[in-house]
Amino acid sequence: MLDKKSLTKGEHRRRGLIGSVAEGKYQLANYEEYFGFAKNLMAAQELLGEAPTIPELVLVVGSDENFDAEKVREATRLERPFEIIDYDTLMRMYLAAAV
């Protein structure tokens, strides 16, 4: 998403996510639903050798140049909880944890 000026569209009251980010959000919902079935969890356990945990939903998009946390919060305020962070923030979190 580095080629996008903003990850959101519209003004405050009608703010939404741009199409590519919305698609990522729907893909997260598919993953969550997939692992909601015991048969799929068991197949993953056989493949991995241990039971996978259901992770928090996090979509990583953009950079600190086009990610405005307040606008993203406004765009997702009526949806079920998931987190959207930008790549630069993810890297800062990783580097801080590695110290």
C-alpha positions, 0 to 999 in steps of 0.5 A, spaced: 500 500 500 506 504 499 503 507 493 497 510 496 496 517 499 491 514 504 488 508 507 481 511 508 476 514 504 471 519 505 470 524 510 469 523 518 462 521 518 462 516 512 469 514 513 471 507 510 477 503 508 480 503 501 478 497 497 485 493 498 485 494 505 477 492 506 479 486 502 485 484 507 479 485 512 475 480 509 481 475 508 482 475 516 475 474 517 475 468 512 482 465 516 478 466 523 472 462 520 476 457 517 480 455 524 473 456 527 472 449 525 475 443 529 476 439 523 481 444 520 484 445 527 486 438 527 489 438 520 493 444 522 495 440 528 497 434 524 501 438 519 505 443 525 505 437 530 502 442 535 495 445 536 495 452 533 492 458 537 487 462 535 491 469 534 488 476 534 486 479 528 492 484 525 492 486 518 499 490 516 498 495 511 501 501 508 507 505 512 507 511 517 507 515 511 499 513 509 497 510 515 493 515 520 490 511 526 485 516 527 482 515 520 482 508 520 479 508 527 473 512 524 473 507 518 472 501 522 468 503 528 462 499 527 465 493 525 467 487 529 474 488 533 481 487 529 487 491 529 490 494 523 497 497 523 502 499 518 509 496 517 513 501 520 510 500 527 510 493 526 518 493 525 518 498 531 515 493 535 519 487 533 525 491 534 523 493 541 521 486 543 528 484 540 532 488 545 
